[in-house]
Amino acid sequence: MIICFFIIRINMNAIDYFKTPNIIAQKQYEALRMYFVENMIIGLRKSYYSVENIKVALDSKGISVAEKTIYNVIKAHGFARLPRRQKLVKKSLEPTNIRANKLRLA
């Protein structure tokens, strides 16, 4: 197994670095990340999750994606909007397990 480490010297603002990737490896990483995130979004939508439910599920896994992005992915893959659901139907979805550390206030 070969492990490569690249040290990249950034001569630009950090925000610009991530908004406009110039390095090929960074572009490939972002493309792969979005590919896997899109697959997760599509899988959750096929399980009848709403945009809000998908956002909560992804957030619980440490994946930060805007609701607008989720909506755009769903729309691009041809999914229609979900009809209004009753509370019982919403509660029947698989619950998302969120692990969080408890804070102790002194």
N, CA, C and O atoms as a MOPAC input file, in Angstrom:
PM7 MOZYME 1SCF
protein

 N      0.84200 1    -1.17900 1     0.00000 1
 C      0.00000 1     0.00000 1     0.00000 1
 C      0.88600 1     1.24100 1     0.00000 1
 O      1.75800 1     1.38800 1     0.85600 1
 N      0.66700 1     2.10200 1    -0.93200 1
 C      1.45400 1     3.32100 1    -1.04300 1
 C      0.59900 1     4.48500 1    -0.56400 1
 O     -0.54200 1     4.66300 1    -0.98900 1
 N      1.17800 1     5.26300 1     0.32600 1
 C      0.48700 1     6.44100 1     0.84500 1
 C      1.25500 1     7.66800 1     0.39800 1
 O      2.45600 1     7.78500 1     0.63900 1
 N      0.56500 1     8.56600 1    -0.24500 1
 C      1.19300 1     9.79800 1    -0.72900 1
 C      0.64500 1    10.98200 1     0.05700 1
 O     -0.55900 1    11.10600 1     0.28600 1
 N      1.54100 1    11.81900 1     0.44600 1
 C      1.14700 1    13.05300 1     1.10900 1
 C      1.64500 1    14.21600 1     0.26700 1
 O      2.81000 1    14.25800 1    -0.12900 1
 N      0.76100 1    15.14600 1     0.00100 1
 C      1.13000 1    16.32300 1    -0.76600 1
 C      1.00700 1    17.53700 1     0.13500 1
 O     -0.01500 1    17.74600 1     0.78900 1
 N      2.03700 1    18.31300 1     0.15600 1
 C      1.99600 1    19.56800 1     0.89300 1
 C      1.77400 1    20.66000 1    -0.13500 1
 O      2.59000 1    20.85900 1    -1.03500 1
 N      0.67500 1    21.35700 1     0.00800 1
 C      0.30600 1    22.38400 1    -0.95300 1
 C      0.44100 1    23.73800 1    -0.28400 1
 O     -0.13000 1    23.99100 1     0.77700 1
 N      1.18500 1    24.57200 1    -0.90900 1
 C      1.35200 1    25.91900 1    -0.40100 1
 C      0.25400 1    26.78500 1    -1.02200 1
 O      0.17300 1    26.92100 1    -2.24300 1
 N     -0.55700 1    27.34700 1    -0.19500 1
 C     -1.68000 1    28.14800 1    -0.66900 1
 C     -1.30100 1    29.61800 1    -0.58900 1
 O     -1.01200 1    30.15100 1     0.48300 1
 N     -1.31000 1    30.25700 1    -1.75200 1
 C     -0.99100 1    31.68400 1    -1.80600 1
 C     -2.24700 1    32.51100 1    -2.04400 1
 O     -2.16900 1    33.61500 1    -2.58200 1
 N     -3.38300 1    31.99600 1    -1.65600 1
 C     -4.63100 1    32.71600 1    -1.86300 1
 C     -5.48300 1    32.62600 1    -0.60900 1
 O     -5.16400 1    31.89400 1     0.32900 1
 N     -6.53400 1    33.35700 1    -0.60900 1
 C     -7.49700 1    33.34200 1     0.47900 1
 C     -8.11100 1    31.93800 1     0.58200 1
 O     -8.39100 1    31.31300 1    -0.44100 1
 N     -8.32100 1    31.44300 1     1.79500 1
 C     -8.85500 1    30.09100 1     1.98500 1
 C    -10.23100 1    29.92500 1     1.35900 1
 O    -10.53400 1    28.85900 1     0.82400 1
 N    -11.05700 1    30.93500 1     1.41200 1
 C    -12.40300 1    30.84700 1     0.81900 1
 C    -12.29800 1    30.69500 1    -0.69000 1
 O    -13.00000 1    29.87500 1    -1.28200 1
 N    -11.43200 1    31.47600 1    -1.31500 1
 C    -11.23700 1    31.36700 1    -2.75900 1
 C    -10.68400 1    29.99200 1    -3.13400 1
 O    -11.04300 1    29.43900 1    -4.17400 1
 N     -9.82400 1    29.44800 1    -2.30100 1
 C     -9.23100 1    28.13200 1    -2.55900 1
 C    -10.31100 1    27.05900 1    -2.70100 1
 O    -10.22700 1    26.21400 1    -3.59200 1
 N    -11.32100 1    27.08500 1    -1.83100 1
 C    -12.35400 1    26.06500 1    -1.87100 1
 C    -13.47000 1    26.38000 1    -2.86600 1
 O    -14.11100 1    25.46900 1    -3.39000 1
 N    -13.70300 1    27.65200 1    -3.12400 1
 C    -14.76500 1    28.00900 1    -4.07400 1
 C    -14.32400 1    27.84200 1    -5.51900 1
 O    -15.14100 1    27.52700 1    -6.38400 1
 N    -13.05500 1    28.04800 1    -5.78700 1
 C    -12.53600 1    27.91300 1    -7.14600 1
 C    -11.32400 1    26.99400 1    -7.14400 1
 O    -10.18800 1    27.46900 1    -7.17800 1
 N    -11.55000 1    25.68000 1    -7.10300 1
 C    -10.41900 1    24.75500 1    -7.04400 1
 C     -9.59900 1    24.78700 1    -8.34200 1
 O    -10.14700 1    24.69000 1    -9.43900 1
 N     -8.28400 1    24.92400 1    -8.19200 1
 C     -7.38400 1    24.95000 1    -9.33300 1
 C     -6.55800 1    23.67400 1    -9.44500 1
 O     -6.06000 1    23.33800 1   -10.52000 1
 N     -6.42200 1    22.97700 1    -8.34300 1
 C     -5.59600 1    21.77500 1    -8.30900 1
 C     -6.45100 1    20.58700 1    -8.75200 1
 O     -7.58300 1    20.42500 1    -8.29500 1
 N     -5.91300 1    19.77400 1    -9.62800 1
 C     -6.66000 1    18.64700 1   -10.19500 1
 C     -7.13000 1    17.69000 1    -9.09700 1
 O     -8.27000 1    17.22800 1    -9.12700 1
 N     -6.27100 1    17.39500 1    -8.14100 1
 C     -6.64300 1    16.46700 1    -7.06300 1
 C     -7.83200 1    16.99600 1    -6.27300 1
 O     -8.70600 1    16.23000 1    -5.86600 1
 N     -7.86300 1    18.30300 1    -6.05900 1
 C     -8.98000 1    18.89400 1    -5.31900 1
 C    -10.26600 1    18.79200 1    -6.12900 1
 O    -11.32600 1    18.50400 1    -5.57400 1
 N    -10.18300 1    19.02600 1    -7.43200 1
 C    -11.36000 1    18.91100 1    -8.29200 1
 C    -11.86900 1    17.47700 1    -8.29900 1
 O    -13.07800 1    17.24600 1    -8.26200 1
 N    -10.95700 1    16.51300 1    -8.34600 1
 C    -11.36200 1    15.10300 1    -8.33700 1
 C    -12.01500 1    14.74100 1    -7.01000 1
 O    -13.01000 1    14.01600 1    -6.98300 1
 N    -11.46100 1    15.24100 1    -5.91300 1
 C    -12.03900 1    14.97800 1    -4.59800 1
 C    -13.46300 1    15.52100 1    -4.51900 1
 O    -14.37500 1    14.82700 1    -4.07000 1
 N    -13.64700 1    16.76900 1    -4.96100 1
 C    -14.97200 1    17.38000 1    -4.90500 1
 C    -15.96700 1    16.62000 1    -5.78200 1
 O    -17.12600 1    16.44900 1    -5.40400 1
 N    -15.51400 1    16.16400 1    -6.95200 1
 C    -16.40100 1    15.41000 1    -7.84700 1
 C    -16.79600 1    14.07600 1    -7.21700 1
 O    -17.96500 1    13.69400 1    -7.26300 1
 N    -15.83600 1    13.36600 1    -6.63200 1
 C    -16.14300 1    12.08800 1    -5.97900 1
 C    -17.05700 1    12.28800 1    -4.77700 1
 O    -17.99300 1    11.51700 1    -4.56400 1
 N    -16.78200 1    13.32100 1    -3.99500 1
 C    -17.60300 1    13.59800 1    -2.82200 1
 C    -19.04800 1    13.84000 1    -3.25000 1
 O    -19.97300 1    13.28300 1    -2.65900 1
 N    -19.24200 1    14.66700 1    -4.27300 1
 C    -20.59900 1    14.96500 1    -4.71600 1
 C    -21.27600 1    13.73300 1    -5.30500 1
 O    -22.48400 1    13.55400 1    -5.15300 1
 N    -20.49800 1    12.87900 1    -5.98000 1
 C    -21.05800 1    11.64200 1    -6.53400 1
 C    -21.63500 1    10.77900 1    -5.41600 1
 O    -22.75200 1    10.27600 1    -5.53300 1
 N    -20.87400 1    10.60500 1    -4.32800 1
 C    -21.35100 1     9.78100 1    -3.21800 1
 C    -22.49800 1    10.45600 1    -2.47200 1
 O    -23.44000 1     9.78700 1    -2.04500 1
 N    -22.42300 1    11.76700 1    -2.31400 1
 C    -23.50800 1    12.49100 1    -1.64600 1
 C    -24.78500 1    12.39000 1    -2.47200 1
 O    -25.86500 1    12.17700 1    -1.92000 1
 N    -24.67000 1    12.54300 1    -3.80200 1
 C    -25.84800 1    12.41800 1    -4.66800 1
 C    -26.46700 1    11.03700 1    -4.55400 1
 O    -27.69000 1    10.90800 1    -4.50300 1
 N    -25.63500 1    10.00300 1    -4.51400 1
 C    -26.16300 1     8.64300 1    -4.36800 1
 C    -26.90600 1     8.47100 1    -3.04300 1
 O    -27.93200 1     7.79300 1    -2.98500 1
 N    -26.38200 1     9.08900 1    -1.97900 1
 C    -27.06700 1     9.01100 1    -0.68500 1
 C    -28.40500 1     9.74900 1    -0.74700 1
 O    -29.41200 1     9.26800 1    -0.22800 1
 N    -28.40500 1    10.91400 1    -1.38300 1
 C    -29.63800 1    11.69800 1    -1.50700 1
 C    -30.68200 1    10.91000 1    -2.28700 1
 O    -31.84000 1    10.83800 1    -1.87500 1
 N    -30.28500 1    10.31900 1    -3.40600 1
 C    -31.21900 1     9.55900 1    -4.24300 1
 C    -31.75300 1     8.34700 1    -3.47900 1
 O    -32.94200 1     8.03500 1    -3.55700 1
 N    -30.87800 1     7.66900 1    -2.74300 1
 C    -31.31600 1     6.51400 1    -1.95600 1
 C    -32.32800 1     6.89700 1    -0.89100 1
 O    -33.30800 1     6.18400 1    -0.67500 1
 N    -32.09100 1     8.02200 1    -0.22500 1
 C    -33.03800 1     8.48000 1     0.79300 1
 C    -34.35500 1     8.91500 1     0.16100 1
 O    -35.42400 1     8.68500 1     0.72400 1
 N    -34.27600 1     9.54300 1    -1.00700 1
 C    -35.51600 1     9.97600 1    -1.66900 1
 C    -36.34000 1     8.76800 1    -2.11600 1
 O    -37.56900 1     8.79500 1    -2.05700 1
 N    -35.65800 1     7.70400 1    -2.56400 1
 C    -36.37000 1     6.49200 1    -2.94500 1
 C    -37.05500 1     5.85000 1    -1.74200 1
 O    -38.01700 1     5.09600 1    -1.88900 1
 N    -36.54300 1     6.16100 1    -0.54800 1
 C    -37.17100 1     5.67800 1     0.68800 1
 C    -38.25800 1     6.63200 1     1.16900 1
 O    -38.73900 1     6.52200 1     2.29700 1
 N    -38.64300 1     7.58100 1     0.29500 1
 C    -39.75000 1     8.48900 1     0.55700 1
 C    -39.40800 1     9.57200 1     1.59000 1
 O    -40.28500 1    10.02700 1     2.32500 1
 N    -38.14800 1     9.97700 1     1.64600 1
 C    -37.73800 1    11.04700 1     2.54100 1
 C    -37.96800 1    12.39100 1     1.85300 1
 O    -37.75900 1    12.51800 1     0.64700 1
 N    -38.39500 1    13.38500 1     2.61400 1
 C    -38.54300 1    14.73900 1     2.07800 1
 C    -37.18100 1    15.41800 1     2.08300 1
 O    -36.21100 1    14.87100 1     2.60800 1
 N    -37.11000 1    16.59500 1     1.50800 1
 C    -35.85100 1    17.34400 1     1.48400 1
 C    -35.37100 1    17.60000 1     2.91500 1
 O    -34.18600 1    17.45200 1     3.21600 1
 N    -36.28900 1    17.98000 1     3.78200 1
 C    -35.92600 1    18.25400 1     5.17400 1
 C    -35.43200 1    16.99600 1     5.87200 1
 O    -34.46300 1    17.04900 1     6.63000 1
 N    -36.09600 1    15.85100 1     5.62100 1
 C    -35.67300 1    14.59000 1     6.22200 1
 C    -34.28700 1    14.17900 1     5.72200 1
 O    -33.46900 1    13.67100 1     6.48800 1
 N    -34.03400 1    14.40200 1     4.43900 1
 C    -32.72800 1    14.07500 1     3.86800 1
 C    -31.65100 1    14.94600 1     4.49900 1
 O    -30.56600 1    14.45800 1     4.81600 1
 N    -31.93700 1    16.22100 1     4.68400 1
 C    -30.98900 1    17.14700 1     5.31200 1
 C    -30.63100 1    16.68400 1     6.71700 1
 O    -29.46100 1    16.68100 1     7.09700 1
 N    -31.63600 1    16.29700 1     7.48200 1
 C    -31.39600 1    15.82700 1     8.85200 1
 C    -30.54800 1    14.55200 1     8.83800 1
 O    -29.61800 1    14.41200 1     9.63200 1
 N    -30.87200 1    13.62700 1     7.93800 1
 C    -30.12500 1    12.37000 1     7.85200 1
 C    -28.66800 1    12.61900 1     7.47800 1
 O    -27.76800 1    12.02200 1     8.06800 1
 N    -28.42900 1    13.48700 1     6.51000 1
 C    -27.05000 1    13.78300 1     6.10700 1
 C    -26.29300 1    14.53300 1     7.19900 1
 O    -25.12000 1    14.25500 1     7.45000 1
 N    -26.96100 1    15.47800 1     7.84400 1
 C    -26.32500 1    16.21400 1     8.94100 1
 C    -25.91800 1    15.27400 1    10.06900 1
 O    -24.86800 1    15.45600 1    10.68500 1
 N    -26.74800 1    14.26800 1    10.33900 1
 C    -26.43300 1    13.32900 1    11.41700 1
 C    -25.21200 1    12.47600 1    11.08600 1
 O    -24.56400 1    11.93500 1    11.98200 1
 N    -24.90100 1    12.35900 1     9.79400 1
 C    -23.71500 1    11.60900 1     9.36800 1
 C    -22.50700 1    12.51400 1     9.17000 1
 O    -21.45400 1    12.06200 1     8.72300 1
 N    -22.66000 1    13.78900 1     9.50300 1
 C    -21.55000 1    14.72400 1     9.38800 1
 C    -21.35300 1    15.27300 1     7.98800 1
 O    -20.29300 1    15.81500 1     7.67800 1
 N    -22.36600 1    15.13800 1     7.13700 1
 C    -22.28300 1    15.62500 1     5.76300 1
 C    -23.13100 1    16.88400 1     5.66600 1
 O    -24.35000 1    16.83500 1     5.83000 1
 N    -22.48700 1    18.00000 1     5.40100 1
 C    -23.17900 1    19.27600 1     5.35100 1
 C    -23.54800 1    19.61000 1     3.90500 1
 O    -22.68100 1    19.85900 1     3.06800 1
 N    -24.85000 1    19.60900 1     3.63300 1
 C    -25.36500 1    19.93900 1     2.30700 1
 C    -26.58200 1    20.83800 1     2.50200 1
 O    -27.42600 1    20.57500 1     3.35800 1
 N    -26.66400 1    21.89000 1     1.71200 1
 C    -27.79500 1    22.81300 1     1.81000 1
 C    -29.06600 1    22.16800 1     1.26300 1
 O    -29.00600 1    21.32700 1     0.36600 1
 N    -30.21100 1    22.56400 1     1.80700 1
 C    -31.49000 1    22.04700 1     1.33000 1
 C    -31.69700 1    22.36000 1    -0.14500 1
 O    -32.26900 1    21.54800 1    -0.87300 1
 N    -31.24800 1    23.50900 1    -0.59100 1
 C    -31.36700 1    23.88900 1    -2.00000 1
 C    -30.58900 1    22.91100 1    -2.88700 1
 O    -31.06000 1    22.53900 1    -3.96200 1
 N    -29.41300 1    22.49900 1    -2.44400 1
 C    -28.61800 1    21.52100 1    -3.19800 1
 C    -29.33900 1    20.19000 1    -3.26700 1
 O    -29.36600 1    19.54700 1    -4.31600 1
 N    -29.92500 1    19.77500 1    -2.15200 1
 C    -30.67600 1    18.51600 1    -2.12100 1
 C    -31.84500 1    18.60200 1    -3.09700 1
 O    -32.08700 1    17.67600 1    -3.87100 1
 N    -32.56300 1    19.71200 1    -3.05800 1
 C    -33.69700 1    19.90500 1    -3.96100 1
 C    -33.24400 1    19.85800 1    -5.42200 1
 O    -33.89900 1    19.23200 1    -6.25500 1
 N    -32.12400 1    20.51800 1    -5.73100 1
 C    -31.61800 1    20.53000 1    -7.10600 1
 C    -31.21700 1    19.13500 1    -7.58300 1
 O    -31.45900 1    18.78400 1    -8.73800 1
 N    -30.60800 1    18.33800 1    -6.70600 1
 C    -30.22200 1    16.97200 1    -7.06700 1
 C    -31.47000 1    16.13400 1    -7.33800 1
 O    -31.53300 1    15.40100 1    -8.32500 1
 N    -32.45100 1    16.25000 1    -6.46300 1
 C    -33.69500 1    15.49200 1    -6.61900 1
 C    -34.39600 1    15.88400 1    -7.92100 1
 O    -34.87700 1    15.02500 1    -8.66100 1
 N    -34.44800 1    17.17100 1    -8.18700 1
 C    -35.09300 1    17.66200 1    -9.40000 1
 C    -34.34900 1    17.20400 1   -10.64800 1
 O    -34.97200 1    16.82600 1   -11.64000 1
 N    -33.01500 1    17.23500 1   -10.60100 1
 C    -32.20600 1    16.82600 1   -11.75300 1
 C    -32.37300 1    15.34300 1   -12.06900 1
 O    -32.20900 1    14.93200 1   -13.21700 1
 N    -32.69700 1    14.53800 1   -11.05700 1
 C    -32.88100 1    13.10400 1   -11.26100 1
 C    -34.33800 1    12.74400 1   -11.55300 1
 O    -34.69100 1    11.56500 1   -11.59900 1
 N    -35.17500 1    13.75100 1   -11.74800 1
 C    -36.54000 1    13.51300 1   -12.20200 1
 C    -37.55300 1    13.17600 1   -11.12900 1
 O    -38.64700 1    12.71200 1   -11.45000 1
 N    -37.22900 1    13.39200 1    -9.87300 1
 C    -38.19100 1    13.13300 1    -8.80700 1
 C    -39.17200 1    14.30600 1    -8.70400 1
 O    -38.77800 1    15.47000 1    -8.77800 1
 N    -40.42800 1    13.98100 1    -8.53400 1
 C    -41.45000 1    15.01000 1    -8.32700 1
 C    -41.50500 1    15.35500 1    -6.84400 1
 O    -40.95900 1    14.64500 1    -6.00000 1
 N    -42.16600 1    16.44300 1    -6.55600 1
 C    -42.35500 1    16.81200 1    -5.14600 1
 C    -43.23100 1    15.76600 1    -4.47600 1
 O    -44.11800 1    15.19100 1    -5.10600 1
 N    -42.98100 1    15.52400 1    -3.20700 1
 C    -43.80500 1    14.58100 1    -2.45900 1
 C    -45.14800 1    15.22400 1    -2.13700 1
 O    -45.20600 1    16.42500 1    -1.87500 1
 N    -46.22400 1    14.44900 1    -2.15200 1
 C    -47.51200 1    15.01000 1    -1.73100 1
 C    -47.47900 1    15.26300 1    -0.22300 1
 O    -46.67000 1    14.68600 1     0.50300 1
 N    -48.35600 1    16.12000 1     0.21600 1
 C    -48.43500 1    16.37200 1     1.66300 1
 C    -48.71400 1    15.07000 1     2.39000 1
 O    -49.55100 1    14.27100 1     1.96900 1
 N    -48.00100 1    14.87000 1     3.48400 1
 C    -48.17000 1    13.62700 1     4.23800 1
 C    -48.71500 1    13.91400 1     5.62800 1
 O    -48.49000 1    14.98300 1     6.19500 1
 N    -49.41900 1    12.95600 1     6.15100 1
 C    -49.91200 1    13.09400 1     7.51000 1
 C    -48.77600 1    12.79200 1     8.47800 1
 O    -47.76600 1    12.19900 1     8.09900 1
 N    -48.94900 1    13.20100 1     9.71800 1
 C    -47.90900 1    13.00400 1    10.72100 1
 C    -47.58400 1    11.52300 1    10.92200 1
 O    -46.43000 1    11.17300 1    11.16700 1
 N    -48.57800 1    10.66200 1    10.82100 1
 C    -48.33300 1     9.23300 1    11.00600 1
 C    -47.40100 1     8.68000 1     9.92900 1
 O    -46.55800 1     7.82900 1    10.21300 1
 N    -47.54800 1     9.15300 1     8.71700 1
 C    -46.68200 1     8.70400 1     7.63000 1
 C    -45.26400 1     9.19600 1     7.85900 1
 O    -44.30900 1     8.45000 1     7.63700 1
 N    -45.11000 1    10.43600 1     8.30000 1
 C    -43.78300 1    10.97800 1     8.57900 1
 C    -43.09900 1    10.20900 1     9.70600 1
 O    -41.89300 1     9.96600 1     9.65400 1
 N    -43.86400 1     9.82900 1    10.71800 1
 C    -43.29200 1     9.10400 1    11.84700 1
 C    -42.90400 1     7.67700 1    11.47800 1
 O    -42.09100 1     7.06300 1    12.16900 1
 N    -43.47300 1     7.13800 1    10.39700 1
 C    -43.16900 1     5.76700 1    10.00900 1
 C    -41.82400 1     5.64200 1     9.28800 1
 O    -41.35300 1     4.53000 1     9.05000 1
 N    -41.20500 1     6.77200 1     8.93900 1
 C    -39.88200 1     6.72800 1     8.32000 1
 C    -38.86400 1     6.20300 1     9.31800 1
 O    -39.04700 1     6.31600 1    10.53000 1
 N    -37.78700 1     5.62500 1     8.79100 1
 C    -36.72300 1     5.15300 1     9.68200 1
 C    -36.17400 1     6.32700 1    10.46500 1
 O    -35.84100 1     7.35900 1     9.88100 1
 N    -36.07100 1     6.18600 1    11.78800 1
 C    -35.50400 1     7.29500 1    12.55900 1
 C    -34.00600 1     7.40800 1    12.30200 1
 O    -33.32500 1     6.41500 1    12.04900 1
 N    -33.51700 1     8.62300 1    12.37200 1
 C    -32.09200 1     8.87500 1    12.20000 1
 C    -31.43500 1     8.87900 1    13.56200 1
 O    -31.84400 1     9.62400 1    14.45300 1
 N    -30.43000 1     8.06000 1    13.72500 1
 C    -29.70500 1     8.00700 1    14.99800 1
 C    -28.62000 1     9.06900 1    14.98300 1
 O    -27.71400 1     9.04300 1    14.15100 1
 N    -28.72600 1     9.99800 1    15.91400 1
 C    -27.74800 1    11.06700 1    16.00700 1
 C    -26.96600 1    10.88400 1    17.30400 1
 O    -27.52900 1    10.85600 1    18.39800 1
 N    -25.66600 1    10.76200 1    17.14700 1
 C    -24.81800 1    10.65000 1    18.33200 1
 C    -24.22200 1    12.02200 1    18.60500 1
 O    -23.59600 1    12.62900 1    17.73600 1
 N    -24.42400 1    12.48800 1    19.80400 1
 C    -23.89200 1    13.79300 1    20.17000 1
 C    -23.27700 1    13.70400 1    21.55500 1
 O    -23.78000 1    12.99400 1    22.42500 1
 N    -22.19700 1    14.42200 1    21.75000 1
 C    -21.56600 1    14.46300 1    23.05000 1
 C    -22.34000 1    15.40500 1    23.95400 1
 O    -22.78100 1    16.47100 1    23.52600 1
 N    -22.49900 1    15.00700 1    25.19400 1
 C    -23.20500 1    15.85600 1    26.13500 1
 C    -22.23600 1    16.89100 1    26.69400 1
 O    -21.10500 1    16.56800 1    27.05700 1
 N    -22.68700 1    18.12400 1    26.75500 1
 C    -21.87700 1    19.19100 1    27.29800 1
 C    -22.21000 1    19.37600 1    28.75800 1
 O    -23.37700 1    19.38100 1    29.15100 1
 N    -21.18600 1    19.52700 1    29.54600 1
 C    -21.40400 1    19.79800 1    30.96800 1
 C    -21.11100 1    21.27100 1    31.21600 1
 O    -20.00100 1    21.75600 1    30.99300 1
 N    -22.11300 1    21.94700 1    31.67200 1
 C    -21.93900 1    23.36400 1    31.98000 1
 C    -21.50900 1    23.51300 1    33.41600 1
 O    -22.11300 1    22.94100 1    34.32300 1
 N    -20.47400 1    24.27600 1    33.61300 1
 C    -19.94300 1    24.46000 1    34.97200 1
 C    -20.46900 1    25.72000 1    35.59000 1
 O    -20.13000 1    26.03800 1    36.73000 1

